[in-house]
Amino acid sequence: MYYVGIIQTMVLAGSLCFGNFFSNSTFYGSATLSTPYVNNALDLDDDYKYTFGLRKIALFPYQERDRFYNGTEEELTDKAIIGAVDGIEYLFSYSSVRNQGHKYDDGELWLKWSNDWFVTKTKYVNKGSRDLEFFDLDTRFRIKSNKVDFTVGGTVRAHPIYGHFAYDDYVDPWWFLAYDYGYSDYLVPTFDLNDNGEIDSYYIWIEIDEYTEEGYWVYFTEGSSYYWEDPNGDAVAYSDAEFHQYHLPNIIDQYNEDNKIKDWQSELSLVIGLDILLGGDKFYTHTWVNLFPKSFGLTDKAYEGDEMQYDIGLIIGANLSEHIGVFIEGNKLNYYGRDEYNLNTGVNWRF
């Protein structure tokens, strides 16, 4: 299994570089089985999720300390480059999922080390649920001032091709692509006035006065369009415009998938980060921002998105009284033109 090789490599590297690699770490595993949502009497297999992982991540003062891990945790602070303590931290997590009949694997592996002046984090992410996969090596210089950390450095990221589609290099007219996928077109008249099935041109008398029968002759061409059939011979469109709007996008998507370039690409990116942790027992806020304003392609088809890539997180909590607490947390990231965000809020009432 590909994940096993990566885990072994990262554990070996950590063990060689750091002592007590497994001290204070937690291994966890879980399995869930549930009835899928059924619509229109569809017969779907049961949903399931099998997860196992190994983690060594220090908790911030505002986080719950007595807990069981089952792999469903989504701690936003795990995404921050600055941890609760200096030293080594890591997370190895793998899930095999079937949901609504769709099967995929989700995995995240990262290893981080930091001190007062530097922080480095190597990470591998493969989210089958999001069609997102990349390997990242992030090294930064750190300026620490009380509860504020400013970091600047570089990251080398490797990934499959994103932002470059096979159809971008397709040189033939679009209808040739439709032919390749089994579609057929037939030339038909747009206005078959003489109802003979042919595309004709002729003069037509235009009468402007029914009493004097005055008028004039115009030269009229019936015009042409295309009637389209799918590979099964069923009619799917009655003009090029209709086919182009409703069917060609699906053909292009299939062509891009069938001709996806398998070679991984990589780029070097400038990264700027800011982490702020404020508050105490009554109120706390934790904010981090990672910006990737400039990238330099290291391979021919490295990602060249127009938008800045970023990762932003925010956690706010307050104890309004001895028994009532409120919180709000969320993050938003944009990698390779793929947006992902989540937002959670709630109230805790302690009796």
N, C-alpha and C positions, 0 to 999 in steps of 0.2 A: 504494500500500500504506500502511495506517494507520501501521505502525511507521516507515516511511521519513520520513513527515511529522514524527513525534515526534523522531526522530534529528536531522533537519535543524534543527528548532527548538532542541533542546538544544545541538547543536554550535554553532549561530549565537550563542546566548546566552553559551556558554562562551568562544567566540572573542572576543566583544565585551568581556567582563568580565575575561578573563584572557589574558595573553600566553603564547606557547609552548604552546598548547592540546594539540597533538599530540606534544610532546616526550616521549620515553621511553614512548610508547604502543605497543601491539602490536595489529595486525590479524590475525585468524585465520579460517580456514574449514576445514570438514571434511565428509565424507560417508561414511555407512555403509550397507551393504546386507546383509541376513541372511535366512536361512530362518525363517519363523515357526514357533512351536510348533503342531503339528497334532494334533488330538484327534478321534477318531471319523471319520477320513478327510475332514475338512472341507478344502475347497479355498480356501486363503487366499493373497492376494497377498503378495509379499515385504515384510518389514519394512524400513523405511528411516528415516534421520535425516539431515537436511541442516542444518548449523549455520554461521553466520558471526557475527563479533563484533569489537568494538573495545574495548580495555581499557587503562586507565592506573591501576593500583592498586599502591601501594608494599607490599612484603612485610615482614612482621615477621621478627626475627632467627631464629626457629625454622623458617621456611618455606624450602622448596627454591627456589633461585634459577635454576639452569640447567634450563630445561624448555621443551617445546613445548606450545602451547595448541591444543586441538581442540574446545573448547566443552562437553566433558563434565565439566570441573572443577567441584567443589562446595566451594569454599573457604568455610568457615564464617565466617572473618574478614571476608569481603566483606559480611556482614550486619550487622556491628558499626557503630555510629554513629561511633566514634573509630577513625581509621586509623593506620597505622604512622608516617606523617609528616603535618605540616600542609600546607595548600595545596589544590590541586584534584586530585580523583580521579574516575574515571567507569568505567562498564561499559555497553556496548550489546551485547546478545546476543539472537539470534533463532534458533529451531529449528522446522523443519517435520518432523513425525513421522507415521509410520504404524506402528502396533503392534497385532498381532492383528486386522488389518482395520479398526482405528479410526484415524481421521485427526484430528490436532489441531495447533495452533500453540502454542508456549511462547515467551514473550518477557520480557525484563527489561531496563529501561533506568534508570540512575540517575547522578546528578551530585552530587558532594559537595565542600564547601569548609569549611575549618576554620582557626582560629588558636588562640592561647592562651586566648581568652575566649568565642569563639562557634563553633558548628558548625551548618551547614545542609545538608540533603540533600533533593533532589527525586527522586522515583522513580515509575516506571510499571511495573506488573507485570500480565501477562496469561498465566495458566497455564490453557491449554485442558484439560490433563490433570487439573486440580483444580477446574475451573469457578470460578476465582478471578481477579478483575480489579479493580484499583484504581489511582488516582493519589494520590500523597502528597507533601505539602510539610511538612518537619519542620525547625523552627528552635529552637535551644536556647542557653541561657546555660551556659557551661562553667566548672567549678571544677577546676583541675588541681593535684594534689599527688603528686609523684614518679610512681609507677606506677599511681595511682588517679585516675580521672576521674569526677566527678559532674556530671550534666547535668539541667537542668529547662527546660521550655518548652512549646511547643504544636505540634500538627500538624493541618493541614487535609487531610482525606481525601475524595476523591470516588470513587464506585463505583456499579455497578448495584444494584438493590434486593436486600438480603440481610436475612433475618429477618422479612420480610413477604410472605406468600403470598396469591395471588389468592383461594384458597378461604376465607381469613379474612373476606372481604367477601361471600361467597356467602350469600344470604338465604333461598333456597328450601330445602325439605327435601332430604336427601341423595339420595333415590331419583329426584328430578327430574334430578339430575346424571347418574345412571346412564342414565336414558332418553335424555338428550342425546347420550350416547356409544353409543347403539344397543342397550342392554340392555333386556330385557323381563321383567316378572314376572307370575306367575299365582297367584291365590288358590286354595289347596288346604286341605282339612281336615287338622288335626293328628292326630286320632284318628277315622277314618271307620268307626265300629263297625257301622253298617248297610250299609256298602260300596255307597253309592249315588253317591259323588262329590260330594255336597252337604254343606254345613255345617249340620247340624241340631241341634236341642235337643229333649230328650225325657226322660221319667222312666225310671229303671232300678231294678229291684227288686234289693236287696242282701240275699242270704240269709245269715243268721248261724248257722243250725242246720239241717243237712240232714235230721235226723230229725223235728223239730217243724215244719220249714219256716217258722220264724220269721224275720223280717227287717224291712226298711224300704225306703221309696222315696226316691230322690235324684234331683234335677233335674240332668241332665248336658248340657253343651254341648260339642260335638266340638272346638271351637276352630279356629283357622286359622293358616296360615303362608303363605309365598310361595315359589314355585318360580321360579328365575331362568334365563334363557337369554342367551347372548352374541349379538353382531350376526349371527353365522352360524347362529343357531338351535340351537346345541348347549347342552345342560344344563351349568351351571357351579356351581349352588348349590341346595340344597333347603330353605333357610331364610334369613330376613333376617340372622340372626346369622352364618351361614356366609359369605354374600355380603359382609357388612360386614367380616369378618375377612380374607378372602383376595383379594377383588377390588376393593373400594372404595378401598383405599390407592393402587393403581395408577391408578385413574381420577382420583383427586385429584391425583396427581403429574402426570398428563398435562394436567389442567385448569390447574394452576399453570404448567406450561411453555407451554401455548397462550395463556395470558392474562398472561404476565409483563409487568410494567410496564417500558417501555423507558427512561423518563427516569432519568438518573443522579441520585443523591442525594449529600449531603455532610454532614459533621459536623466540629466543632472539638473536639479532644481534648487534655486535659492529658497530658503525657508526662514521666516520670521515668526517668533512665537511670543505670547504674553500670557502668563498665568497669575491670577490674583486670588488669594484666599483670605477672607476677612470674617470677623465675627467671633462669637463665643458661645456660651450656653444658651442665651436667649435668641440669638440671631446669627445666621451664617450665610455667606455667599461665596461661591466658587465659580470663577470664570476663566476660560482659556480660549485663545485664538491662535490658530496656525495658518499662516498665509504662504502661498507659493506663487510669488509674483512673476518669476522668470524661470523658464526652462530651456535647457540646451539639449537638443537631440543627439544621442550617441549612436543611433542606428538610422537606417534610411527612412523608416516609416514610424519614427517615434511620434508620440502624441503631440499634436499642435493645436490644441483647443484655443478658441478666441477668449474664453473667460478665465479669470483667475481661479485657480483651485484653492480650496480652503476647508478648514475643519473648525467649527465654532461650538462651544458648549457653555451652558449656564445652569447653575444649581442655586436655588434660593430657598431657605427654610427659616421658620420662626416659631418659637414656643410662645404662644399668646398667653398661656397661663400654665399652671401646674399640670393640667389635664389635656389641654388643647394645643395642637401644633398643626401648621400648614406648610406646604412645600410646593414648589414648581421647578421642573427641570426639563431640559431639552437640548438637543444638538442638531446641527445641520452641517452636512459636508457635501462637497462637489468634487468628485474625481472623474476625470476623463469624460466630462459632460454628463455624468450620472449623478443626479441629485438624490439625496437620502436625508430624511429628517424625522424626528420624533419629538413629542411634547407630552409630558405627564404633569398632572397636578392633583392634589388631594388634601384631605384633612385627617389627622389622627386624633382620636379621643381615647385617652388613657384613663381607666377607672381606678 
